[in-house]
Amino acid sequence: MFSDFTPIKYILKAIEIIVLYLALLFAGTGNAQAQSGNTVEKIDRYLTAKMASNKIPSLAVAVVHSDSVIFSKGYGVTSDGKAVNADTPFPIASLSKAFTGVAVMQLVEEGKVVLDSPVVKYIPSFEIDDPRGASITVSQLLHQTSGLADTGFPDMTFKQQATNLDEVIVLLKKAKLVSKPGETFHYHNPNYEILAKLVEAVSGERFSSYLENHIFNPLEMNYTWDVPNTKSLYKEGIAKGYTFFVGEPIVAKDPEWFVDGAAGVVSSSNDMANWLRVQLNKGRFKDIELLSAEGFALTHKAQSGNESSYAMGWNLNRDSSLYHGGILWTYSSEQMIYTNDGYGIVVLFNSGIKPLVDYYSFVDGIHEILKGQEPDVSSLPHWFFQVCGFLVFLIAFGFAVRRIFRVKEWYQKYNKRPLWLSWSYLLLRLLPLILLLSMSWITTMLSGRILSWDGIFLMMSDFILGLGLIALANVLVVFVRLRYLFRNYKGSVAAL
């Protein structure tokens, strides 16, 4: 879902590095791996230590090499108290896009779809609020270069979400293009919702049934299925995931959001191991050919003619490795295919966005072990970052409250300073409130994604609450000072 929150990731990573540097002045780092033991034991110890360090309630992991499964295991317990194993289903969020890409490519190889044909050829009812929409091709949707984007169609903010793919097509009549089709990359989930509808229209099967019949069953993915929206997760027995408050995991329910085609697949680490195997074996699984080798190569290839490095549900890195992450509000996932050495790694988490935690580092650490290296895991106590954050907000809040009761002292300085300077200082007190009210705009500016306030709060609830208290205290400072000014002004007028 938020796979392209790259600017925010970089900012959070920079903050993490700064805080870690300061922290290490007082505490050392510990190595999660012993120097002895085989690779599987090292991965096991590494994940156990890293989970504890980051307060991750549970996860499941699969590691494959070519056609062999090296490791597949679950850790922790679900929010309803069940032990996690390699068959425990997790919503995999935007990792779902690669499944949609393969489904489309299967229809291409059957001669039923042409990549460069306009989408409207297969979905006659497809229409957006821009005449250029009629030229959007299947390939442009797959590579996220259709010109559709959150800023022209903020689907995550809609209070009334679609309930099926036909309703998505109807809602898209309000969508506006933000760039010419084929010109610019914009990560936008409805691109893949349209593709899911295309699969239905061409195959004559419901999208979820198509995935089951043509991908999940052939790959023996027995604990994998597709849902249309987040509300369906709980109806089908998926335990609630976690958000975080002051670093601590809190059970939460994902806001209702339509995800079919873009983020609707539920799977397990064992099943995802089979998915990685078919990726590494050019479309083959055991004696089954899911796609031809050429077809699979196309799903891993970026579109020519623009600067985008997005393939069909995969980000193509400079070293030819393939990556995609997925984030719902209370679940997340990371998946990587190292094409140079033939490894595939997937990690599924039952927790959502957590500031200062890079979920991708779990995958990176496993790969380091596979290469014979020893990844480090911080041995800092889990409360360290919570205390640091709490102290920052407490100090800021305390200074603001203190100024409420020092209005006379402020008034004396007010009379000595130039009037413009005193009023500038006073208006600066409203900066935390302005920042709070601008959070939606800030997240859009940094990421290009437009989020609902419910989503923003779940993503950073402790920050929003802390900033809200500081903003409230500073608004009170302004109110008290203005009231004091008004009273003194009335007194001076009465004296005249």
N, C-alpha and C positions, 0 to 999 in steps of 0.2 A: 503494500500500500504506500509506504513512504520510502520506497527504495531510493528515490533520488533526493533525499533530504541532505545532500552532500554538504552544502554550506553550513547547515546546522551541525552536522557531524564534525566538521573541521573546527568550528567554534568551541563545541563541547570538548573536543580532543585537546585543544589548546588550553582550555581551563583546567582539564584533568592533569595535563603535564605540569602546569604551574603549581597546582595544589599538591601534586605528588612530590615535586621538587622541594617545596617548603616542608612537607610532611617528613621527607626522608632526612631532614636535618635532625629530627627527633626520633625517628624509628627506621630500622633497616628494612631491606626487602629479603624475602625468603624464596628459595627455589622450590618449586612444587615437585620437582622430580628428583628422585635419588639417582645416583650415577649407575646403579645396577638395575637389572630387571629388563624384561623384554618390552617391545614397543607397545603392546596392548596394555600391559601393567602401567607403563608410563602415561599413556593417554588416560587411563582410568584415574590415576592419582592426580593428574593435572586437572581434569574436569571436576573432580571432587573438591580440590582446593580452590579452584577458580569460582565454582558455584558458591562456596562458603564466603569467599572474599567479596563477592558481588551481591550476596543475599538473593540469589536466584532460587525460587522455590523448587522448580523441577525442569528437567530438559531430557531430550532424547537425541542420540547422535548415531550417525552411520558413517563409516569410512570404507571406501572401496578402492581397489587397485585393478584397473582393467576389468576383468570379469569376475574378480574374487572379492568377497566381503571380508574385510579385515576385522571390522569391529562394528557392533550394533548393540546399543544398550540404552536403558532408561535410568534416570536418577531422580530421587526425591519422590514426593507425593503430590497428587492433584489437590485442588482446593476442597474437594469432597472426601479427602482422606485415602484415596486409592493409590497404592504403590505404582509408580510409572515403570513400564517395561518397554521393550523394543516394539511391541504391538499396540501401545497406547496411542490413540489418535490425537493429533494436534492440528488445529487450523494452520495452514502453511502460508496464508496471506498471498503476497504477490509472487511467490514461487509458482503459483497457479498459472501465471501467464505463459510459461514455457509449455504447459500441457495444451493450452488453447492453440499455441503456435503449431504444435505437432498435429493437432486435430485438423487445422486448416491445411497443413502441408499434405496430410493423407488425402484430402479431397482434391488437392492440386494434382497429386500423382495418379489419382483415379480419373483425371481429365474433367472433373466437375467444376473446378475453380481455376481461374487464371490470375496470377498475382498482380499483374498490371491492369486488370480490368477494374472499372469503377464499381464500388460497393453497391450502388443503386441497381446494377444489373442483377444482383442476387437478392437484394432487399428493396423492392420497388417503393416501399413506403418510407425509405430512409430519406430524410430531408432536414436541413438545418437552416438557420436564419442567415444564410449567405449563399448567393448563387454559385460560388466556387465549390460548395459542398458536393455538388453533383460530380465533380471530377476526382474526389477522394478515392484512392485505389485500395485494394486489399493489402498490398505491400506497404503502403504508407501507414495503415492502421497497425500492422505487425511491428513496424519499426518506429512507431510513435512520431511520425512526421506528417500526420494528417492536417495539422494546423489547429486541431482542437486542443484546448488546454483548460486548466482550472479557472484561469482568469476570464475565459469566455463562456465557461459552463461549470460553475462551482458546485458540482454534484454532491460533495461531502457536506455542504451546508443546508441542503434541502431538508426541511422538516418533514415533508411527505416524500418518502423514498419510494422508488419503483418496487414492485413486488414480483415482476417477471420481465423477461427480455423484450416483450412487445411494448410494455410500458416505457422501457428505456428509449426505444425508438421514438415514441410519442413525445417524451420529455425533450429529446434532442432537437425538436423543431424550434426550441428557444435558444439553442446553442449558436454562438458566434465564433467564427474563426479568428485566431489571433495572429496567424501568419498564412502565407500561401501554401497550399498542400504540396508536400514533398520538399519543402525548403528548410524547415527548422525542426529540431527535436523538442518535443514537449511531453514529459511523462504525464500521462492522463489515463486513468483507469477506464473511462467509457470507450476508449479505442478498442479495448479487449472485450468489453461487453457487446459492442457492435459485432465483433468477430464471432462471439458465441452465438449471436442471433444468426449470423451468416451460416454457421455450421448447422444450426437447426433448419434453416430455410433450404439448404442444399441437400442435406442428408435425409430430411424427413423425420429425424429423431429429436427428442428433447435433448438439450445440450448435456445434461447430467447423464442421460442414458447413453448418449454417444461416447462420452468419456469412459463410462463403465464397459461398454461393449467392445470398444476399439483400442483402448489404452490400458485401463486398470486391469481388466480380466486377462488380456494377453500377457501382461507383465506380472501376473500373480500378485497384484496389489490388493490383498484381501481385506485390508483395514483402511481402504481409501474410498472416498466418495466426494460428491460435489454438492454444495448448498447454494441457494440463490441469495441469501442475506444472512447477516449475523444473528438475527433472531432465530433462525432455523438451527443454529449450532446448539442452543440450549434445549430445543425441542427434541433433538436427536441425541441427547445424552452427553454432550461435551461439557465438562466442568467449567465453571467460570475461571477466568485467568486472573492475573494480578496487574495492578498499577502500583505506583510507589509513592509513599508520603514520607518525607524526610529520610529517604533511603530504605524505609521498611516496606516490604510487600503487603499490599492491601487487596483483598478479594474484591473484584469489581466486575460489572457486566458491560460488555461492549455496547456502545450506542447502536441503534438499529441503522444498518447501512447496507445497500445493495452491492453484492460482490461477485455475482455470477460472471464467469469468464475472465475476470481480472484478479480475484482473490478468494474464490469460493471453495477450493479444494481442501479437504481434511485428509491427513495421512499419518503414517507412523514411520519410525526410523527404519524398520525392516523393509517396508514398502518403498521408501525413498531410496534405499540401497539399490533396489532393482531399477528404479528410475535413473540413478546415476550410472548403473552398469550399461544400460541401453545407450546413454549419452556417450560413454567412452568406447562403445563397441559399434559405433556408426550405424545405429538403428536396429541392431540385432540383439535379441534376448533368447538365449538357448537356441532352439531351432525356429524361432519366430523372427520375421523381419517386420518391424513396426513401420519403418520407412526405408527407402533405399539409402545407400551410403551418400549419394549425391543430395538427396532430399534432406537428410540430417545435417549435412554440411551447410546447407542453406539456412537452417534454423540457427546455426552458430555464426552466421556471417552478417556483418553490418551492411546497411544499404549504401550503395554507391551514389555519388552526386551531392553529398552533404557531409558535414563534419561529425555527424552522429556516430557513436560507437555502440549503439543499441542494436542487438540482433532481434530474434523472435522470442522475447521473454528472457533474454540474457544480456548482460553488459559485457562487452568484449574489452578486455584489458590489453595494455601494450605488449605484455609478454604472451599474448594469445590465450591466457586463461579466461575462463568464463565465470561470471559472478552474478548473483541476484540475491537480494535480501527481501524480506517481507515483514510488514508490521501492521497488525491490527492494534487496537488500543490496549488489549490485554494479552496478546500473544505475539510472538515474533519468530523469525526464522532466518537462517543464513545458509547459503549454498554456494559451493565453489567447485569448479572443475579445473584442475591443473593439467592442461593438455600436454605440457612438456614432459612431465614425469608420470602421467597416467593415473593420478589420484583424483578421487571425488569425495567431498566431505559435505555433510549436511548436519546442522544442529537446529533442533526445534525447541523453543522456549515457551513456557506458559506465563510469560510476563511481557509487558509492552515497553514503550520507550522509557528509559531510565537515564537521566542526565549523568554524565561522567562514566557511563559504562558503554564500552564499544562491543556490541555483540559479535561483530566480525572478528574480534581478537580471539574468540574461542576457536574459530576455524583456523586462523593464522597460527595459533599456538599448537594445534594438532598437526598442522603441516610441518612446523619446525621439528616436532618430535619425529615425524616420518623421515625427515632429512637428517636425523641423528643429532639435532640440536636440543638445547635444554631451555624451554621458555620459562620466564620468571613469573611468579604470581606474588603480588604484594602481600606482605604479612601484617599490614596495618590492621588494627581492630576495626570491625565494621562500623563502630560508632564514630570513628574519627571524622569522616566527611559530614556526618549528620551534625556533630558538634560544631564543626567549622561553619557550616551553613547557618545553623541556629544562632551562633554568636554574631555573625555578620548582620542578620536581620534584627537580632535583639539590640545590638548597639545602635543601629540606624533608628529603630523604633524608640529606644530610650532617649536618644538625642532629640527626637521630634517631640516626645511627651515633655521632656525637660523644658523646652522652649515655650510650651503652653503656659507654664507657671512663671516664666521670666519675662512677661510682657512689659513690665515697667522698665526693666533694663534695656529691652529692645527699643522702647519709645525714646529713651535718652539718646541712643545711637541714631535713631531715625531723625531726630532734630539736628544732629551734628553733621550728618552726611548730606550730599546733594540729593534732592528729591528723586531724581531719576534712578539713582543708584539704590536707594532704599526700596523703591517700588520694584526694581529689577530683582533684588534679593527676595522680596515677598512673593513675586510671581514664580520664582524658581522653586518655591515650596510646592507648587502644583505639578512639578515635573514627574514625580512618581505616579500621580493620577493619570497624567497624559500618557506615560509609558504603559500603564495598565490598560487604558482604553485603546491603546494602539497595538496591543499584542497580536490581534488578527492581521493587521496590516504588516507588522514586523515579520511574522512567520511567512507571509506571502512574499514579501520582499526578499527574504533569505532563501526561500525554497522554491518559489513559484507555485506552491500549493495553497489552496484556500481552505481553511479548516473552520468547523463550527466551534462556538465557544465551549460546548460540551467536550469536544475533542481536545481543545487547547488546555482545558482544566485538567482532564485526565492525564495529559501528557506531562504537565508540570504543575500539579496541584499545590505542592509545597511552595514553589516559587510564586504562584499566583496569590495564594493566601498571605504569604509574607509580604509581597509587594502591596497587596490590598491593605494590610494593617499599617504599613508605612505611609501609604497614600492617605488613608483615613486620618492618621495622626497629623500629617502635614496640612491637610485640609482644615483640621481643627486649629492648628497654629495660625493659619491665614484668617480664619473666622474670628478667633480671639483678638488678633492684632487689629483687624479692621473694626471690630466692635469697640476696642479701646480708642482707636483713632476717632471714630464717630462720636463717642462720649466726650472726648476732650475737645473736639470741634464744637459740639453743642455747648459745652461749658464756656469756651472762649467767646462764642457768639452771645451767650446770655450775659456774660460779664460786660460786653459792650453796650 
